[in-house]
Amino acid sequence: MLDANSLRRKVGKHAVAINKLAAGASDYQALRERMGHTRLEIAAGIIVGIAVAGVVMFILS
């Protein structure tokens, strides 16, 4: 969750800065700026993970 929320978001901010610096280069391919997940996506992942674990435990027991 830490990776999805903060680390990738910071990488995206770095990509924005690099893209601005390299805007004048003719052969530069822009970096992707959206890398992280939103808090809603993270919450949905947590809920799905808990639900899948519950189903697996129910089936195996």
Secondary structure by P-SEA (a helix, b strand, c coil): ccccccaaaaaaaaaaaaaaaaccccccccccccccccaaaaaaaaaaaaaaaaaaaaaac
